[in-house]
C-alpha cells in the first residue's frame, strides 16, 4: 500500500481525503473512461458535474471522520459525547439558573452596616403545593441606612430549568440560615427578582462534561471512586481522603506521642472489626454543614448518605469539615496614567479571587500566581512589595499538622502561603485583608 492510498482509519487516527485529492482522482477516472482528450477545463459540463460530486464526497469523508472520533471521550462532542456518557451511567448535567436579585433592607439601625456574605441563601415564597426553590448569592453585599438597596447575582442550588424564575418573583431570606448566620435584629430584608433567570435549561459544556467522564472510576471501592461521588454532591467544593487503606488515625491527639521503642502502637486489626477512615470535606461558602441550619440539605448529611452506598462492610467514614483560610494581599501597583484606579483594583481583585478559589485542599497560594494575576490587569506596569496575608482558619474538626491558629499574619515579599492538608484557601474581594496602593506613572 502506497502512502497516497492511506486514507480513513490509520495508526495515528482518521485521515480525511482532501478535496484536491478527490478531484484529481475523479479526473483520472474520467480520462480513463472517456479518453485523454476529454474536456476537463473549468468551464466544461463534465468538470462541473465532477466538482459537485467531489464536494459531496468530501462531506462524506468529514462525516466519517466525525463518526470515528465520536467514539472516544477525548474527541467526541455534542450528541456523541452524550451517548458515551450514557454508556458510563453519567448523563450531562444541567446548569444552575442564575440572575440578578435586588436586596432592600427596612428598619435598619443607624450607623450599622449589614453584611450579607457570599453564599447567602434566598428562597422562593411558593403557593401551597409547590416546592421551595433555593438560591445562593455569588458575592457579598453590604446594606445600611445610607445604602438600603443593592443588586446581587444569585444562582440556584438545584440544577435545571425549574430555577428560571420570572422577573418580579417574591423571595425571602432562608429563615433557618439567617438565624444561624446573621444578626439582623429588627431589620427586615426583602429580595426581589430583577430580571428573568436564565441558563437553567442549558447543559454543561463539552469541556466540563468530558472532564467528568474522564474522571469516572472503573473500580468500586477505591479512593478515586469515593471522591468522584462526594465531589458531585451539592455544596461540596473539594474533598480528600486520609488513611484510606488502613493504618493510624491521624486525627487522634495521641498520634505522635507514642514511644515506639517501649510499647506497641496498636493491636492488630481482626477480620470483621470496624475500621474508620477520615473524609475531609470543604463546603462552598455559606452552605449549611448540618441539616436544620437551612431549608436546603446540609453537606454532612448529603455526603454521609453517598458514602454509605459506596463503603464496604465494616468500613465507616469519619466525615470532617475542612478548615477555611481567608487569604489577603498587600501591594503597590504602578499604573499607567489615564486608567481608572478603582477599576484596575477591582479587576485585580477579581483575578486573584478566581485564582485562589480554584485551589484544592492543602494547595498553598503561590506568590508567582498572584503576581501574574495582578500583572494581567490592563494598565498595570509593575507590582511592587507584594505580600500575602492569611486570617486564622475557622477551626474545623481536623488537624494534620501545619495549621496556624490564634491570629492572622503577613508574609514576607516573595514568600508563598503554605496550607496544611486539611486547610483550603478562600479569597473575597470584600475582605479587609486586601490593601492595594496605586502609583500613577
C-alpha positions in Angstrom: 0.0 0.0 0.0 1.5 3.4 -1.0 1.4 6.5 1.1 -1.0 8.1 -1.2 -3.6 5.4 -0.5 -3.6 5.7 3.3 -6.9 7.3 3.9 -9.5 6.5 6.6 -8.6 4.8 9.8 -4.8 4.8 10.3 -2.4 4.3 13.2 -2.4 8.0 14.1 -6.2 8.4 13.8 -8.5 9.1 10.9 -7.1 10.5 7.7 -9.5 12.5 5.6 -9.1 12.5 1.8 -8.8 16.2 0.8 -10.9 17.9 -1.8 -8.0 18.3 -4.1 -7.2 14.6 -4.0 -10.8 13.7 -4.6 -11.0 16.0 -7.7 -7.7 14.6 -9.0 -8.9 11.0 -8.7 -12.2 11.8 -10.4 -10.4 13.5 -13.3 -8.1 10.5 -13.6 -11.0 8.1 -13.8 -12.8 10.4 -16.4 -9.7 10.3 -18.7 -9.6 6.5 -18.3 -13.2 6.3 -19.3 -13.6 8.9 -22.0 -10.0 9.2 -23.3 -7.1 11.6 -22.6 -8.6 14.3 -24.8 -11.8 14.7 -22.7 -12.5 18.3 -21.9 -11.9 18.9 -18.2 -11.4 22.6 -18.2 -13.2 24.7 -15.6 -16.0 25.7 -18.0 -16.9 22.2 -19.3 -20.1 20.5 -18.3 -18.3 17.3 -17.2 -15.9 19.3 -14.9 -18.9 21.0 -13.2 -20.5 17.6 -12.5 -17.3 16.1 -11.2 -16.7 19.1 -8.9 -20.2 18.8 -7.5 -19.7 15.1 -6.8 -16.3 15.8 -5.3 -17.7 18.3 -2.7 -20.4 15.7 -1.8 -17.7 13.0 -1.4 -15.6 15.3 0.8 -18.6 16.0 3.1 -19.0 12.2 3.4 -15.4 11.9 4.4 -15.8 14.6 7.0 -18.9 12.8 8.4 -16.9 9.6 8.6 -14.1 11.4 10.5 -16.7 12.9 12.9 -18.2 9.5 13.5 -14.8 7.9 14.1 -13.7 10.5 16.7 -17.2 10.5 18.2 -16.4 7.0 19.7 -13.7 8.4 22.0 -14.4 10.5 25.1 -11.3 12.7 24.4 -12.5 13.7 21.0 -16.3 13.3 21.0 -18.5 16.4 21.0 -22.2 17.1 21.4 -24.6 14.2 21.0 -21.7 11.7 20.5 -20.4 12.7 23.9 -23.9 12.3 25.4 -24.1 8.8 24.1 -20.7 7.9 25.7 -21.8 9.4 29.0 -25.0 7.4 28.9 -22.9 4.2 28.5 -20.9 5.1 31.6 -24.1 6.0 33.5 -23.1 9.6 33.9 -25.5 11.9 31.9 -24.8 15.5 31.1 -25.8 17.8 34.0 -28.0 20.9 33.5 -26.6 24.2 34.6 -27.8 26.2 37.6 -30.1 29.1 36.8 -28.8 32.5 37.7 -29.9 36.1 37.6 -29.9 39.4 39.5 -31.8 40.0 42.7 -32.3 43.3 44.4 -31.9 43.3 48.2 -33.7 46.1 50.2 -33.4 46.5 53.9 -36.2 48.0 56.0 -35.9 49.5 59.6 -32.1 49.3 59.7 -30.2 50.6 62.8 -28.5 53.9 62.4 -24.7 53.7 61.8 -24.8 50.0 61.3 -23.6 48.0 58.3 -25.4 44.7 57.5 -23.1 42.3 55.7 -24.7 39.5 53.6 -21.8 37.2 52.8 -21.2 35.1 49.7 -23.5 32.1 49.8 -26.4 33.9 51.4 -29.4 31.6 51.0 -32.5 33.1 49.4 -35.7 31.1 48.8 -38.9 31.5 47.0 -42.3 32.0 48.6 -44.3 29.4 46.7 -48.1 28.9 46.7 -49.5 25.9 48.6 -48.5 22.6 46.9 -45.4 23.9 45.2 -41.8 23.2 46.3 -39.5 25.8 47.6 -36.6 26.9 45.3 -33.3 28.0 46.9 -30.7 30.3 45.5 -27.2 31.4 46.7 -25.5 34.8 46.3 -22.3 34.8 44.4 -20.7 37.7 46.2 -21.0 39.7 49.4 -23.4 42.6 49.8 -23.4 45.4 52.4 -26.5 47.4 53.2 -27.0 50.3 55.6 -29.2 53.4 56.1 -27.1 55.2 53.5 -27.4 52.4 51.0 -30.6 50.4 51.8 -30.7 48.6 48.4 -28.2 46.8 46.3 -28.2 44.2 43.5 -26.6 40.8 43.7 -26.1 37.9 41.4 -27.5 34.6 42.6 -27.5 31.0 41.3 -29.9 28.2 42.0 -29.0 25.5 44.5 -30.6 22.8 42.4 -29.8 22.4 38.7 -32.4 22.5 36.0 -35.0 24.7 34.2 -37.1 25.0 37.4 -34.7 27.7 38.6 -35.6 30.0 35.6 -38.0 32.1 37.7 -39.6 35.2 36.2 -38.9 38.9 37.0 -40.8 40.3 39.9 -40.9 36.9 41.8 -41.2 37.4 45.5 -38.3 35.9 47.5 -37.1 35.9 51.1 -34.0 35.0 53.1 -33.9 31.4 54.3 -35.2 31.9 57.9 -33.1 29.0 59.3 -29.9 30.1 57.5 -30.4 33.7 58.7 -31.0 32.6 62.2 -27.7 30.7 62.3 -25.5 33.1 60.3 -27.0 36.6 60.6 -28.0 39.0 63.4 -30.5 41.4 61.7 -32.3 42.4 64.9 -35.4 44.4 64.0 -34.3 44.9 60.4 -36.0 43.1 57.6 -34.6 42.3 54.1 -36.8 41.8 51.0 -35.2 40.2 47.9 -36.9 40.7 44.5 -36.0 39.2 41.2 -35.0 42.0 38.9 -34.7 40.0 35.6 -35.9 36.6 34.5 -33.3 34.0 35.4 -31.5 32.1 32.7 -29.2 29.1 31.9 -31.2 26.6 33.9 -32.4 24.9 30.7 -28.8 24.6 29.3 -26.4 21.7 29.7 -22.8 21.9 30.9 -20.2 22.5 28.2 -18.4 19.7 26.4 -15.2 20.5 28.1 -16.7 20.2 31.6 -18.7 17.1 30.7 -15.6 15.5 29.1 -13.5 16.1 32.2 -16.2 14.4 34.4 -16.3 11.4 32.1 -12.6 11.0 32.0 -12.6 11.0 35.8 -15.2 8.3 36.2 -13.5 5.5 38.2 -13.6 1.9 36.7 -13.5 0.3 40.2 -16.0 0.1 43.0 -14.1 0.7 46.3 -11.1 2.9 45.8 -10.2 6.4 46.9 -10.9 7.7 43.4 -14.4 6.0 43.2 -15.5 7.5 46.5 -14.1 11.0 45.8 -15.9 11.0 42.4 -19.2 10.5 44.2 -18.5 13.0 47.0 -17.4 15.8 44.7 -20.7 15.5 42.8 -22.7 16.4 46.0 -24.3 19.8 46.0 -22.3 22.3 48.2 -19.0 20.4 48.1 -16.1 22.4 46.9 -13.4 19.8 47.4 -12.8 16.6 49.4 -9.8 14.5 50.4 -9.5 11.0 52.0 -6.9 10.4 54.7 -5.8 7.0 55.7 -8.0 5.2 53.1 -6.1 1.9 53.1 -5.7 1.3 56.9 -3.1 2.3 59.5 -3.0 5.1 62.0 -5.8 7.5 62.5 -4.1 10.9 62.3 -7.0 12.8 63.8 -6.4 11.4 67.3 -4.5 13.7 69.6 -2.5 10.7 70.8 -0.9 10.4 67.3 2.8 11.3 67.5 3.0 10.8 71.3 3.7 7.0 71.4 7.1 5.7 72.4 7.7 3.2 69.6 10.7 1.6 71.4 8.9 0.7 74.6 5.3 -0.1 73.7 3.1 -1.3 70.9 1.5 1.3 68.8 -1.8 -0.6 68.3 -3.2 -4.0 68.2 -3.6 -6.0 65.0 -6.9 -5.4 63.4 -9.1 -8.5 63.5 -11.1 -9.6 60.4 -14.6 -8.2 60.6 -13.7 -5.5 63.2 -14.8 -1.9 62.2 -12.3 0.4 60.5 -12.8 4.2 60.3 -11.2 6.4 57.6 -11.2 10.2 57.5 -13.1 12.1 54.8 -12.3 15.8 54.9 -14.9 17.9 53.0 -14.6 21.6 52.1 -18.1 23.2 51.6 -18.9 26.1 49.4 -19.2 29.5 51.1 -22.4 29.8 53.1 -23.6 26.3 52.5 -25.0 24.7 55.7 -23.0 21.9 57.2 -25.8 20.1 59.1 -29.5 19.6 58.4 -31.7 22.1 60.2 -29.3 25.1 59.6 -31.2 26.0 56.4 -34.1 24.8 54.2 -31.5 23.1 51.9 -29.9 19.8 52.9 -26.7 20.0 54.9 -23.4 19.0 53.3 -22.6 16.5 56.1 -25.8 14.5 55.8 -25.7 14.5 52.0 -22.1 13.2 51.9 -22.9 10.6 54.6 -25.7 9.2 52.5 -23.5 8.9 49.5 -20.6 7.3 51.4 -23.0 4.7 52.9 -23.8 3.5 49.5 -20.2 3.1 48.5 -18.3 1.9 51.6 -17.6 -1.8 52.1 -19.0 -3.7 55.0 -17.4 -2.8 58.4 -15.7 0.3 56.9 -17.1 3.6 58.3 -16.4 7.2 57.4 -15.5 9.9 59.8 -16.7 13.0 57.8 -14.9 16.1 58.9 -15.2 19.8 57.9 -12.1 21.4 56.4 -10.5 24.4 57.9 -11.1 27.5 55.7 -8.3 30.0 55.4 -9.1 33.5 54.3 -6.3 35.0 52.1 -5.5 38.6 51.6 -2.8 40.7 49.8 -0.9 44.0 50.2 0.9 45.5 47.3 1.8 48.7 45.5 0.6 48.9 41.9 2.3 51.0 39.3 -0.4 52.0 36.8 -0.2 54.0 33.6 -1.8 57.4 33.5 -5.4 57.6 32.2 -6.6 54.3 33.7 -9.3 54.3 36.4 -7.6 53.3 39.6 -10.7 51.7 41.2 -11.4 49.8 38.0 -7.8 48.5 37.9 -8.0 47.4 41.6 -11.4 45.7 41.0 -10.1 43.8 38.0 -7.0 42.6 40.0 -9.1 41.5 43.0 -11.5 39.5 40.7 -8.5 37.8 39.0 -6.9 37.0 42.4 -10.2 35.6 43.7 -10.6 33.4 40.7 -7.1 32.1 41.1 -7.3 31.4 44.8 -10.8 29.9 44.9 -9.7 27.3 42.3 -7.2 25.8 44.7 -7.9 22.4 46.3 -7.4 21.1 49.8 -3.8 21.6 51.0 -2.7 23.5 48.0 -0.9 26.7 49.0 -1.1 30.1 47.4 1.9 30.8 45.2 3.4 34.2 45.2 4.1 34.0 41.5 0.5 33.2 40.7 -0.8 36.3 42.5 1.8 38.4 40.7 0.7 37.1 37.3 -2.9 37.7 38.2 -2.1 41.3 39.1 0.0 41.9 36.1 -2.8 40.7 33.8 -4.9 43.7 34.5 -5.0 46.4 31.8 -2.8 49.4 32.6 -0.6 47.7 35.3 3.0 48.4 34.7 4.5 46.8 37.8 3.6 45.1 41.1 5.8 46.1 43.9 6.2 44.9 47.6 3.5 42.2 47.2 2.9 40.4 50.5 0.4 37.6 51.1 -1.8 37.7 54.2 -3.8 35.0 56.0 -6.5 35.0 58.5 -6.5 32.3 61.2 -8.6 29.4 59.7 -12.1 28.8 61.0 -11.4 25.8 63.3 -13.0 22.7 61.9 -12.6 19.2 63.2 -9.3 18.0 61.8 -5.6 18.8 62.4 -2.9 17.1 60.3 -0.1 19.4 61.2 0.9 22.8 59.7 -2.3 24.7 60.5 -1.9 28.1 62.2 -4.5 29.2 64.8 -5.0 32.2 67.1 -4.3 35.1 64.8 -3.6 36.4 61.3 -0.2 37.4 59.9 1.5 38.9 56.9 4.2 37.0 54.9 7.4 38.4 53.6 7.9 39.6 50.0 8.2 36.6 47.7 7.0 34.1 50.3 4.4 31.5 49.4 1.4 30.8 51.7 1.6 27.2 52.6 -1.5 25.3 53.9 -2.0 22.2 55.9 -3.7 19.1 54.2 -7.0 19.9 56.0 -7.0 23.6 55.0 -8.4 25.3 51.9 -7.8 28.8 50.7 -10.5 31.4 50.1 -10.3 35.0 48.8 -13.0 37.5 48.9 -12.9 40.9 47.2 -14.7 42.4 50.2 -12.1 41.3 52.7 -10.3 43.9 54.8 -7.1 41.9 54.2 -6.8 43.3 50.6 -4.7 46.5 50.7 -3.7 47.9 47.2 -2.0 51.2 46.8 -1.8 52.8 43.4 1.1 54.8 41.9 0.4 56.5 38.6 3.3 56.8 36.2 
